[in-house]
Amino acid sequence: MIISASRRTDIPAFYSEWFVNRLKAGYVYVRNPMNPKQISKISLNTEDVDCIVFWTKNAAPMFNKLATIDALGFSYYFQWTMTSYGKDIEYNLPEKAKVIDSFKALSNKIGSHRTIWRYDPIIVSQQFPPEYHVHTFAKMCHLLKGYTNKCIFSYVDLYAKTSKKAKGIIGSEVDTLSMLKIAAEFAEIARLNNISLETCSEQIELSQFGIRHSACINKHTIETIIGCAIDVKKAKGQREYCQCIDSVDIGAYDCCPHGCVYCYATASEKAVFENRKRHDVNSPLLIGRPCATDKITERIAKTVKSSQTVLL
């Protein structure tokens, strides 16, 4: 089983103590986002969990937990989203210089192959023309050279949840001409810095620039990290062009205080504030505690490892 921690919130940045407590307990409860009275009990035993995929914009608060996670016997890697937007777009993130230093520190701890950079999402507007992204991407590639092997990028998608937050900032999705212009420039910059460049959930074909469609929860990446082949299907219920393999997400919506205007995982600042107050590091749930009217169902968990060893 692959654990996603999490597309719904930033567990490394805000909930690392809770996460380690759940690893030690050997299980976690996850509410069904579509039916909150239904709770899944998910095993976090090492014999069931093959790899953990962390999603974050600031993993520094988890650094002092990594030795514990290692000692418990878990394999993992990080998807670290880092853009050049300011406080008007990502108002509660640390300063970029500090984030870059933290990214480098993580890479030094766990290796560049387990520290994947996401430049995501690309917003194109009067404030952020293609040239803006080319310039900032080049600066960031130079700073991250040698600290990551891969950058995954995508163009902004508009969601009903984000339309109010992003009003006046994101006017429209990115046009094809801008997509191609950015991709061509990014490809050359990434090549010069020895960084593989891939897209996330994009329909547009960019192979002419050497850019592949990729998966964030990636079969090859996981096999390389765990040293074993895995037998797992493509994930269901994701965006149309998502290539990710199947995983179990243990996060919750509306509890990430980063404040990114483009984020689909938060409906409002008020909802985040209320949910944060309900967080208990000792609860099996990320937000709140189970109640008598909840229906708890144990999810069948099993390893997806095959007997075949991966040759590195």
Sequence and secondary structure as in RCSB ss.txt:
>XXXX:A:sequence
MIISASRRTDIPAFYSEWFVNRLKAGYVYVRNPMNPKQISKISLNTEDVDCIVFWTKNAAPMFNKLATIDALGFS
YYFQWTMTSYGKDIEYNLPEKAKVIDSFKALSNKIGSHRTIWRYDPIIVSQQFPPEYHVHTFAKMCHLLKGYTNK
CIFSYVDLYAKTSKKAKGIIGSEVDTLSMLKIAAEFAEIARLNNISLETCSEQIELSQFGIRHSACINKHTIETI
IGCAIDVKKAKGQREYCQCIDSVDIGAYDCCPHGCVYCYATASEKAVFENRKRHDVNSPLLIGRPCATDKITERI
AKTVKSSQTVLL
>XXXX:A:secstr
 EEEE SSS HHHH HHHHHHHHHHTEEEEEETTEEEEEEEEE  TTT  EEEEEES  GGGGGGHHHHHHHT  
EEEEEE     TTTBTTS  HHHHHHHHHHHHHHH GGGEEEEEEEE  SSSS HHHHHHHHHHHHHHHBTTBSE
EEEEE    TTTTTTTTTT  S   HHHHHHHHHHHHHHHHHTT EEEEES  S  GGGT EEE SS HHHHHHH
HTEEE   B SSS TT   B  EE   SS  TT BTT SS S HHHHHHHHHH  TTSSSSSS   TT EEEE  
    EEEEE   
